[in-house]
Amino acid sequence: MDNSSPRAASPLAPYGSLTPDVVLDAVDGVGFRTDGRLQALNSYENRVYLVYGEDVPPVVAKFYRPQRWSDDAIREEHAFTQELAAAEIPVVAPLAPAGDTLHVHAGFRFAVYPKQGGRAPEFDRLDTLEWMGRFIARIHVAGGARSFVHRPALDVETFGAVPRAWLLAHAAIPGDLLAAWSAVTELALDGVRHCFARAGVPKQLRLHGDCHAGNVLWTDDGPHFVDFDDTRSGPAIQDLWMLLSGDRAEMTQQLAAVLRGYEDFRELDPRELHLVEALRTLRLIHYSAWLAQRWADPAFPAAFPWFGTPRYWQDRILELREQVALMDEPPLAV
């Protein structure tokens, strides 16, 4: 992560000064005449609002977490989504009033998006998964055309080793569970590295990066991909494995449906299937560190009251032990 920011914000209350008046003034300042109404939308990493206008459609204003991304990294995210939109891929790209997509008001960087309606996708339907596969493949075709310069890559160190080290350094794990958690995470990361070794050197693409159901809005016309905040470089399978759930038989059937659509536009290197459980393992470790690092933000204790309890860490230990076993199994096959 890059820690550049227009103005330092308190890590204890990064959005403490982001009042409704500041939000409305920010959106007014880039040319959208608001009518005083706004609605907070579900987001924790950033702050996102539906803002209503006078005689114009409402817009979505996204205020970036201070000190997380550099301006260049945010602009690179915006440029990627605009590139996808220009290729008629259904992504929600930022608007560019006055010719720019990134704005600053009262020390907060923000972007404005068109409002996109839709419902949660039904990933338990095989036809939905096939549809998802087609559009993700199109994202990857475009994503392989060039490389990111300012966005990070998904790798074992940044998504596994570094978060693990942070949790250990900040005494986040209860003392009586520390030895067990430390041992299982070390074993899990060894398993992840073995999976990456078996996968060879997969092609690095510009990805959505966080392609789960919460970042897809479904309409009768199919999926609309939102929130590229975690876009980064990585193997194609990163945007596919989160579509899979259930036992091995169910995931095998789901994967077949995804690939029926995906391979209409792009072939998936079968060696990347070695990475499914490895990437899931990295996400589990990274997620715990993400919660711990954001705990001073008042929104997090309110939204995740179970985090940090002994039961939470006990469950993570058991979960990671299961992942160690799963990474030793043969990869999914279609």
N, C-alpha and C positions, 0 to 999 in steps of 0.2 A: 504494500500500500504506500501511496505517496502522501505525505503529511502537509502538502501545501494548502493554504487557505487564505482568503482575502483578509480575514481578521480572526485572531485566535478566539475560540469560544471555550467556556468552562467545560472541562471534561465531566464535571459533576452534574451539569445541567446544560447540555449542548443546545437545547432548544428553548431555554428559559425565557429568552426575549422574543421568541417568535409568537407574538400575540395575533389574534384575528385581525387587528388593524394593520399590523405589519404585513400579513399575508395579502390583504386586500390592496394596500398601497403598492405592494410589489407588482401585483398583477395589473393594476391600473397603470403603473409606470411603464409597462411595455405595450400599452395600447389597447388593452381589453377593458372596456368600461364596465366595472362591476356594479351590482345593485345592493351590495351589503350582505348577501347571503353566502355562506360557505359551509361545507360539511367535511369533517375529517374522515379520510379513508383509511383502510386497514394497512398500516405500514409501520415497521419498527426501526429499520435501519435509517430510513429517511422520514420526512414528514410530507404527507401527500393530502391535498385538499381538492374537493370538487367546488369550484367557484362559479357562481351564477352571474350572468351579465344582463345588462339592459338591452333587450330586444336582440340579443345574440345568443347562440348556443353556449351552454356552460363549458368551461375548460377545466383541465386537471393541472394543478400547480404542484410540482415536486421540488421540495427544498432538500438539498443534499446535506448529509451529515458533515458537519465541519471537520476538517483535518483528516478526511478519509482519502479522497481522490484529488489529484492535481487537476487544474483547469484543462491541461492537455489530455489527461485520461478521460475526463468527462466529455470533452469535445470529440474524442475518438469514438466513444460510445455513441454519441449522437450521429456522427458521420456514418457509422456502420448501419444504424437503423434507417437512416435516410437512404443509404445505398440499397438496402433490402426493400424499402417501400418503393423506390424507383423501379425495382425489378418486379413489381406487382406481387411481392410476398406480403401476406397480411400481418404486418407488424405495426405497432402504434409508435410512430416517430414524433419527435418534438417539433413544434411549430417554430418558425423563425421570424418573428416580428422584427422589423428594422434590420433584417438580414442576419440575425444571430440567434443561436439556440440557447446559449448560456448567459444568464443575467445575474446581476448582483444587486441586492437591496438590503440595507441595514446590516451588512456583513454576511448575509446568507446568499449562497449561490442557488439558483433555481432555474427550472425549465418549465415550459408550458406545453401541454399536450391536448389534442382533441379528446373529448369524452368518447369512449368506446363502450357501447353496451355489450351485454353477453351474459352467459351463465357458465357455471362450472362444467368442464368437459367430463364426459362419462368414460373414464379410462377402463371401465369393466366391459366395454363394448368393443369387439374386435374391429368393426368397421370404423369406429372412432380412432383406434390406434393406427389403422392403415392410413387414414386421412392425415393423422399427425405425422406419420413417417414420410409422406410425400412432401409436406411443407418443411419439415426439418431438413430433409435432403436438399431442398432448394436453398435453405439458409446456408447449408454447408458448402454447396457449390459456389455460392457467392463468397462465403467465408474463406474458401481456399484460394481466392483470386489474388489476395495480398495478405500482408501480415500486420499485426498491431505493432506499434512502436512504443506506446506509453501504457498499454494495458498489460497486466502480468500473465504468466502462464500457470496452468494448473499442474502442479507436480507434487511429489511426495514430501518435499521439504516444506513448502509454503502451506500446504493443506494438512500436513500430518506432523512432521517433526517440530516445526516452529510453534504451532498451537499447543502441542504436548509440553514443550519446554516452558511456554508461558504459564500454563496451568501449574506446573511444578514450581516454578519460580515464585508464583504469587500465592502459594499455599491454598489453592482452591479446593483441594480434595480433603475430606475429613481424615484426621490422623490415623484412625483405626482402619481406614480403607486405602490409605496411600500406597502401601506396599503392593496390594493386589492390583490396584489400578495402574500403577507404574509398570508392573510386570506384564500385564495383559496388553497395555498399549505398546510396549516395546516389542512384544511378540507379534502384535497385529501389524506394526509397521514393517517388521521383517517379512511378514506374509505379503504385504502390499508390494514391497520391493521385488519379491520373487515373482509376483504376478506381472509387474512391469517388465521384468527380465524376460518372461515367457512371451510377452506381447511384442517384443522387439522394440523398434523405434517407430511408433505410429505417427502418421502425418499430423502435424499441428495445424489446426484450423481456427479461424475466428468463430467462436461459439456463442449461443445464447448464454450458456454457463450455468443456468439455474432453472432448467426447463421442467418445472413441476406443475401440478394442476392449478396452483394458485396464481401462476403467471400466464395462464391461457384463458381467454374469454371465448366462449363458443356461441356461435349464432347459426342460423340455418345455412349460411354460406361457409361454415367450417370454423377453424380456429383463427384467433387473432392473438399474436404473441405480444406480451407487454413486459415491462420492467427488465431492461437489459443492463441493469445496474451492476450485475456481476459478470458481464461479458468478459471473456478472456480467451487466450489461446489454449488449445488442448486437443485430445483425441475425440473423434466424432461420437464415440460411445457415451461420452459425458452427457450429451443432450438426449440420449435414448434410454439409459438405464433407469431413470426416475419414472418412466412410463410403466415399469414392470413391478408387479407386486404378487404376493402369495407364495405358494410352494413352487418347487422346481418345475413340476408339470404345468402349472398355470403360467409361470413366467416363460416357459418354452413356447407355449401357444401364443402368448402375447407378443413375444419377440418375433415370431413368424409373421404375425399380422403387421407389426411395425415395419419389418423389412420388406414385406410385399409392396408397401407404399414407398419406402425409402429407396429401394433399388430400381424404381421406375426412373429415378434421376441420378443416382449415385451408388456405386458399389461400396459396401462396408468391408473393410479388411477383417476377415474372420479372426485374426489374431487379437483384435481389440476385445473380443468376448472374454478374454482372460482378465479384463480390467473391471468387469461389472461389479464383483464383490469387493475388489480393491478400492474402487471409487466410492462405493457405499461406506466402506470402513473409514476412508479419509473424511467423508462428510460427517460421520458420527463424531470423530475427534474434533474436527474443525467447529462443529456446531456447539459443542460444550464450551470451547474457548470463546466463541463469538458471544454466547450468553454471558460468560464471566466478564469479558472485556467491556460489555455494555451495561453492567449491573448498576452503575452509578446513575444511568439515565432512568429517571422515575418511571418511564413507560415500561421498563422491563420487569421490575418486581411485581407491578400490577398485572402484567400479562402472563408471566411465567412464575407464579408463586411456588411451584414445586421444585424449581431449580435450586441446586446446592444442598438439598436435604440428603441425609444418609441414604434414603430410599432411591433418590435419583442416581447417586453414584453406584449403588449396588446394582441397579438395573443396567447401567452403562457397562459395568464389568461383565455381567452375564451376556449382554448384547455383543460385546467385543469378543468374548470367548466363542460365541456362535460364529462370528465373522471369521475368526481364525480357522475354524473347522471348514467353513464354506469355501474359503480361499484355497484350501487343499483339494477340493473336489474338482473334477473336470469342468471346463466352462460350459455354459449353455450351448446347445447345438440346434441347428434348424435343418 
